[in-house]
């Protein structure tokens, strides 16, 4: 039977990171076959390996599907060709066949030179400046008619992540998610990395900020004090949240309740269901969360800690928001842009008890940023683990337990 074929090349730590095995498995699973034409294995941990593989398939369509599937693992077609560029037909519209990015480091070939793609993020296009020989990711909504956009797979190569050198939880494949796994050693490793990042940030190091994206369950479950402590002690520099986390945090300060439930007494209070509305209304009357903190109306909690320590806060609204609070971004594309702007300096992301913000933040993060997703619902960290990064760690536990144990590892007294 006649078959079509293409020769691909893999370079890097393809043995210890199991990349070679994954690529060969994908070829077979998708109906292809292969010949290992050349394999050179590095002798030490520092040495890179090299593999030249002839990929065969029964049809050109099958071969193209295989090449597309193995590209995110670093497979590059051996014959070098420049990437194919086509102009965007209109504002907000990519050309047909546009290359859809992954969250892995990517290069495109322009005028026989490999150029780094800036702003790596999944599910975007790549816009090229052919005069300056630069390439950058671009969201669909931001593309303008006539922009040169990379199309197809030719002239694009993706660099898979290698195992980190640090001997902590992020150095191993921790993508399996289970409520029955012990969490103590994982949280200890997270705390160690947060301590190192805080020292680096205070010394002026780049990409040393810790991002926490959190939902209102942090307040409801009793994690408010622990998170406020982490912020006050300088362990968190960026907070992504919605209207609800901020509203219930300040409700707890003003009324001692969260969604009308008395946090110390342990029972619902009369008319408590309106407390978050009264909180929002009061902050709207003052004008801003910052003004409420600086005037002494809000004295404790997460938002007060953010104001006092200069934490960058992005509050993204949803269709169900009450109020909302001043500062909540109600345009979803503007909120996405504000979150994207805060990402480049992040060196660790904690996604805690918020399905919407966890998935949104995960989509914005490059794969190189170690990510921890914590939720009582196993499906949420599973989604993040499925992003395919060695650095994605999922913990099935409630937010208060995680934040309490994390803060204790970092020095908070019980």
C-alpha positions in Angstrom: 0.0 0.0 0.0 1.3 3.4 -1.0 2.1 5.7 2.0 3.1 9.3 2.4 5.9 10.2 4.8 7.7 13.1 6.5 10.9 13.3 8.5 10.7 15.0 11.9 13.3 15.9 14.4 13.2 16.0 18.3 15.8 17.7 20.4 16.2 18.3 24.1 15.7 16.2 27.2 13.4 13.9 25.3 14.2 10.8 27.2 13.9 11.7 30.9 10.9 13.9 30.1 9.2 11.0 28.3 8.7 13.2 25.2 10.1 10.6 22.7 7.7 7.9 24.1 4.7 10.3 23.9 5.5 11.2 20.3 5.9 7.6 19.1 2.7 6.6 21.0 0.7 9.4 19.3 2.0 8.4 15.8 0.7 4.8 16.4 -2.6 5.8 18.0 -3.4 8.1 15.1 -2.9 5.4 12.4 0.7 6.1 11.4 3.9 4.2 11.7 7.5 5.3 12.2 11.2 4.4 11.7 13.7 5.6 14.2 16.3 6.8 11.6 18.7 8.2 14.2 18.7 8.5 18.0 21.5 10.1 20.0 21.0 9.9 23.8 22.7 12.4 26.1 25.1 10.8 28.6 24.4 13.0 31.5 21.4 14.9 32.9 22.7 18.1 31.4 23.2 16.6 27.9 20.4 16.9 25.3 19.3 14.0 23.2 18.4 14.0 19.5 16.0 11.8 17.4 15.3 11.7 13.7 12.1 10.0 12.9 10.5 9.0 9.6 6.7 9.3 10.1 4.5 7.3 7.6 0.7 7.5 7.1 -1.8 6.0 4.6 -3.1 9.4 3.5 -1.8 13.0 3.4 -4.7 14.0 5.7 -3.7 11.5 8.3 -0.1 12.5 8.1 -1.0 16.2 8.6 -3.2 15.2 11.7 -0.2 13.4 13.1 2.2 16.2 12.5 -0.2 18.6 14.1 -0.7 16.4 17.2 3.1 15.9 17.8 4.1 19.5 17.2 3.3 20.6 20.8 5.8 18.0 22.0 8.6 19.7 20.0 8.5 17.7 16.8 9.8 19.8 13.9 9.6 18.9 10.2 13.2 18.4 9.1 12.9 20.3 5.8 13.2 24.0 6.8 10.6 26.4 5.4 9.5 29.9 6.4 6.1 30.1 8.0 3.1 31.0 5.8 1.6 34.4 6.3 -1.8 35.6 5.2 -3.5 39.0 5.9 -6.4 39.1 8.3 -9.5 39.6 6.1 -11.2 42.0 8.6 -11.0 43.4 12.1 -11.5 40.6 14.6 -11.2 37.8 12.0 -8.3 35.5 11.5 -7.6 34.1 8.0 -8.7 30.5 7.3 -6.2 28.0 8.5 -4.6 30.3 11.1 -2.1 28.6 13.5 -3.7 28.3 16.9 -1.1 28.7 19.6 -0.3 26.4 22.6 0.9 27.7 25.9 4.4 26.4 25.2 7.5 28.4 24.0 7.1 28.9 20.3 9.3 30.1 17.4 8.4 30.9 13.8 10.8 31.0 10.8 11.0 34.3 9.0 13.5 35.0 6.2 15.3 31.8 7.1 15.7 32.9 10.8 13.9 31.3 13.8 12.2 34.1 15.8 10.7 33.8 19.3 7.0 34.4 19.6 6.3 36.9 22.3 3.4 36.7 24.8 3.0 32.9 24.7 -0.6 31.9 25.5 -2.9 29.2 24.4 -5.7 29.6 21.8 -4.4 32.8 20.1 -3.0 33.6 16.7 0.5 34.8 15.8 0.9 38.3 14.3 4.1 39.0 12.4 5.8 42.3 11.6 7.7 41.3 8.5 9.8 44.5 8.5 11.1 44.2 12.0 11.1 40.4 11.9 9.1 40.0 15.1 6.2 37.8 16.1 3.7 38.0 18.9 0.5 36.3 19.9 -2.7 38.2 19.3 -6.3 37.5 20.6 -8.9 37.1 17.9 -10.7 40.2 19.1 -7.6 42.4 18.8 -6.5 41.4 15.2 -7.0 44.1 12.6 -7.7 43.7 8.9 -4.5 43.4 7.0 -2.4 42.1 9.9 -0.1 39.3 8.8 -1.1 36.1 10.6 0.8 32.8 10.6 -1.3 30.0 8.9 -0.7 26.3 8.9 2.0 24.3 10.7 4.9 25.0 8.3 7.7 27.1 9.8 6.4 26.8 13.4 8.2 24.9 16.1 7.2 24.4 19.7 9.7 23.7 22.6 8.3 21.2 25.1 9.0 21.8 28.8 11.8 19.9 30.4 11.7 18.7 34.0 12.7 21.5 36.4 16.0 21.0 38.3 14.4 21.9 41.6 13.7 18.8 43.7 10.2 19.7 44.7 6.7 18.7 43.8 6.9 20.7 40.5 9.8 18.6 39.3 7.6 15.5 38.9 4.5 14.5 37.1 1.9 15.5 39.6 -1.1 15.8 37.2 -3.0 12.9 38.9 -5.8 14.3 41.0 -7.2 12.5 44.0 -8.9 13.5 47.2 -7.2 10.5 48.9 -3.6 11.6 48.2 -1.6 13.1 51.1 -1.2 16.9 50.7 1.3 17.8 53.4 4.5 17.4 51.3 3.0 19.2 48.3 1.9 22.2 50.4 5.4 22.3 52.0 7.0 22.4 48.6 4.6 25.2 47.5 5.5 27.2 50.7 9.2 26.8 50.0 8.8 28.1 46.5 6.7 31.0 47.7 9.3 31.9 50.3 12.0 31.9 47.6 9.9 34.0 45.3 9.2 36.6 48.0 12.9 37.0 48.6 13.5 37.3 44.9 10.8 39.8 44.5 12.1 41.9 47.3 15.5 41.8 45.6 13.9 43.2 42.4 13.9 39.9 40.4 11.8 39.5 37.4 8.9 37.0 37.1 8.9 36.6 40.8 5.3 37.5 41.7 2.9 35.1 43.1 -0.6 35.2 41.7 -3.7 34.0 43.5 -7.0 33.6 41.7 -9.7 32.9 44.2 -13.5 32.5 44.6 -15.9 33.4 47.4 -15.7 29.9 48.9 -12.4 31.1 50.5 -14.6 33.4 52.7 -17.5 30.9 53.2 -15.1 28.1 54.2 -13.1 30.2 56.7 -9.9 30.9 54.7 -10.2 34.7 54.9 -7.8 35.3 57.8 -5.1 33.0 56.4 -5.3 34.6 52.9 -5.1 38.1 54.4 -2.1 37.0 56.4 -0.3 35.7 53.3 -0.9 39.0 51.6 0.2 41.1 54.6 3.4 39.1 54.8 4.3 39.8 51.2 3.8 36.2 49.8 1.2 37.3 47.2 1.5 40.2 44.8 -1.4 39.7 42.4 -5.0 38.8 43.1 -7.6 37.8 40.5 -11.1 37.5 41.8 -14.7 38.5 41.1 -17.3 40.7 42.7 -18.3 38.0 45.2 -14.9 37.4 46.9 -14.5 41.1 47.6 -18.1 41.6 48.6 -18.2 38.8 51.1 -14.7 39.6 52.5 -15.9 43.1 53.3 -19.3 41.8 54.5 -17.3 39.7 57.1 -15.6 42.9 58.3 -18.8 45.0 58.5 -21.3 42.4 59.7 -19.3 39.3 60.8 -21.2 37.2 58.2 -20.5 35.6 54.9 -23.6 35.3 52.7 -25.6 36.0 55.8 -24.1 33.2 57.9 -22.5 34.3 61.2 -18.9 33.2 60.9 -18.2 32.9 64.6 -21.6 31.9 65.9 -22.1 29.3 63.2 -25.7 30.0 62.2 -27.7 32.2 59.8 -28.7 35.6 61.1 -32.1 37.3 60.5 -32.0 39.3 57.3 -28.4 38.2 56.8 -29.1 37.4 53.1 -29.0 41.2 52.5 -25.7 41.8 54.2 -23.6 41.5 51.0 -26.0 43.9 49.2 -25.7 46.4 52.0 -21.9 46.0 51.9 -21.8 46.7 48.1 -24.1 49.6 48.5 -22.0 51.2 51.2 -18.8 50.8 49.2 -20.5 52.3 46.1 -21.5 55.3 48.2 -17.9 55.8 49.4 -16.7 55.5 45.8 -14.0 52.8 46.0 -12.6 49.9 48.0 -9.4 51.9 48.5 -11.3 54.8 49.9 -13.3 52.5 52.2 -10.0 51.1 53.6 -8.2 54.4 53.9 -11.2 56.0 55.7 -11.4 53.2 58.2 -14.8 51.8 57.1 -13.1 48.5 56.2 -10.4 47.6 58.7 -9.5 43.9 58.1 -9.6 41.1 55.6 -8.3 40.4 52.1 -9.2 43.6 50.4 -7.8 45.7 53.2 -4.6 43.8 53.1 -4.4 44.3 49.3 -4.8 48.0 49.6 -2.2 48.3 52.4 0.4 46.2 50.7 -0.1 47.4 47.2 -1.2 44.1 45.7 -2.4 44.3 42.1 -6.1 43.4 42.1 -8.1 42.5 39.0 -11.8 41.9 39.6 -13.6 40.4 36.7 -17.4 40.5 36.8 -20.0 37.9 35.7 -23.6 38.2 34.6 -24.9 37.3 38.0 -23.1 40.0 40.0 -25.0 42.2 42.4 -24.0 45.9 42.3 -21.3 45.4 41.3 -18.5 46.9 43.6 -16.5 49.9 42.3 -13.5 48.5 40.4 -15.2 45.4 39.0 -14.6 45.2 35.3 -17.9 44.3 33.7 -16.7 44.0 30.1 -15.3 40.5 29.8 -12.8 41.4 27.1 -11.5 44.3 29.1 -11.2 42.0 32.2 -9.3 39.5 30.1 -6.9 42.2 28.9 -6.3 43.4 32.5 -5.6 39.8 33.6 -3.3 39.3 30.6 -1.4 42.5 31.5 -0.6 41.1 35.0 0.6 37.7 33.8 4.2 38.4 32.5 5.7 39.1 36.0 4.1 35.9 37.6 6.4 33.1 38.7 3.8 31.0 40.6 0.0 30.8 40.3 -2.4 29.5 43.0 -5.9 28.9 41.7 -8.1 28.4 44.7 -11.9 27.6 44.8 -13.0 29.3 41.7 -13.9 27.3 38.6 -14.3 30.3 36.3 -11.2 32.1 37.4 -9.1 29.0 37.5 -9.9 28.0 33.9 -9.6 31.6 32.7 -6.3 32.1 34.4 -5.0 28.7 33.3 -5.7 29.7 29.7 -3.7 32.9 30.1 -0.7 31.4 31.7 2.4 30.1 29.8 3.1 26.5 30.6 6.5 27.5 32.2 4.6 29.1 35.1 4.2 26.5 37.9 0.5 26.3 38.7 -1.4 24.9 41.7 -5.2 24.4 41.4 -7.1 23.7 44.7 -10.8 22.9 44.8 -13.1 20.7 46.7 -14.5 19.5 43.3 -12.0 17.2 41.6 -13.2 18.2 38.1 -11.7 21.7 38.5 -8.0 20.7 39.1 -8.4 17.9 36.6 -9.1 20.5 33.9 -6.0 22.4 34.8 -3.9 19.2 34.9 -5.1 18.3 31.5 -3.3 21.4 30.1 -0.3 19.0 29.8 2.3 20.8 31.9 4.7 19.0 34.3 4.2 22.1 36.6 0.4 21.7 36.9 -0.4 20.4 40.4 -4.0 19.6 41.5 -5.2 19.3 45.1 -8.7 18.2 46.0 -9.3 19.9 49.3 -11.3 22.8 50.7 -9.9 26.3 50.4 -9.6 27.1 54.1 -7.6 23.9 54.8 -5.2 24.6 52.0 -4.7 28.3 52.9 -4.5 27.5 56.6 -1.8 24.8 56.2 0.1 26.9 53.6 0.2 29.9 56.0 1.4 27.7 58.8 4.3 26.4 56.7 5.2 30.0 56.1 5.3 31.0 59.7 1.7 31.9 60.8 1.0 30.8 64.3 -2.0 28.6 64.8 
